[in-house]
Amino acid sequence: MRIVEMFPREESTVTFLETDLQSYFQGEEKILQFSLGDKKYSFLCHQDGVQTRNSEVKALYGPVVVCSEQLQGLSEEEANLVMRYMNNNEFELSNITLH
């Protein structure tokens, strides 16, 4: 499954995940929604890896995975688009919503 993987203070990368998403997060994932233009993606992090206040995402900790809204892999074109968006400092927490 092709995903975009991001770690704090590092550039995001397109990665091919050979396990399922539950295994990646050891069954403790939190699913959020990430919007890029009019397209929505699933944004997964560890349950303890997100800080919220008043139903808004305020901080992220640890690895983050971006995949399709249906928790499937991204096309090569979509993965590169999301990666470029995140790496060009256009990524904002306001684009993430609780799922």
C-alpha positions in Angstrom: 0.0 0.0 0.0 1.5 3.4 -1.0 1.2 6.0 1.7 2.8 9.3 2.7 4.7 9.0 6.0 5.6 12.0 8.1 7.7 12.3 11.2 7.9 15.5 13.3 10.6 17.9 12.1 11.4 15.7 9.0 10.2 15.9 5.4 7.4 13.5 4.5 8.2 10.6 2.1 6.2 8.3 -0.1 6.5 4.8 1.3 5.2 1.4 0.4 3.7 -0.2 3.5 3.9 -4.0 3.4 1.7 -4.5 6.5 -1.7 -3.2 7.3 -2.3 0.1 9.0 -3.4 -1.5 12.3 -0.1 -3.4 12.5 1.9 -0.2 11.7 0.3 1.4 14.8 0.1 -1.8 16.8 -3.7 -1.5 16.9 -3.6 1.9 18.6 -4.3 4.2 15.7 -6.4 7.3 15.7 -8.1 8.2 12.4 -8.4 11.8 11.5 -9.4 13.4 8.2 -7.1 15.6 6.1 -8.3 17.9 3.4 -6.2 19.0 0.4 -8.3 21.2 -1.8 -11.6 19.4 -2.4 -10.0 16.0 -1.8 -10.2 14.2 1.6 -7.7 11.7 2.9 -7.4 9.6 6.0 -4.7 10.9 8.4 -3.6 8.3 10.9 -1.5 8.7 14.0 -1.0 6.9 17.3 -3.8 7.4 19.7 -1.5 9.3 22.0 0.0 11.2 19.1 -2.6 13.9 18.8 -3.6 16.8 21.1 -7.0 18.3 20.7 -8.8 21.2 22.2 -12.4 22.2 21.5 -12.6 19.5 18.8 -9.7 21.0 17.0 -6.3 19.4 16.4 -3.6 21.5 18.2 -0.5 19.3 18.0 0.8 16.0 16.5 3.5 13.7 17.9 5.1 10.7 16.4 4.7 9.2 13.0 1.7 10.1 10.8 0.4 8.2 7.8 -1.8 9.7 5.0 -3.8 7.3 2.8 -7.0 7.3 0.9 -10.3 8.2 2.7 -11.2 4.5 2.5 -7.9 3.5 4.3 -6.5 2.2 1.0 -3.2 3.1 -0.7 -2.7 6.3 -2.7 -1.9 6.4 -6.4 1.6 7.5 -7.3 0.3 10.9 -8.4 -1.8 11.5 -5.2 1.1 10.4 -3.0 3.5 12.8 -4.7 1.0 15.6 -4.5 0.4 15.1 -0.7 4.1 14.7 -0.1 4.9 18.0 -1.9 2.2 19.8 -0.1 3.5 18.7 3.3 7.1 19.3 2.5 6.6 22.8 1.1 5.4 24.0 4.5 1.8 24.4 3.3 0.6 21.9 5.8 -1.5 23.3 8.6 -3.2 21.6 11.5 -6.4 23.4 10.5 -6.7 21.1 7.5 -7.1 18.1 9.9 -10.5 17.3 11.4 -11.6 14.6 13.9 -13.1 11.6 12.2 
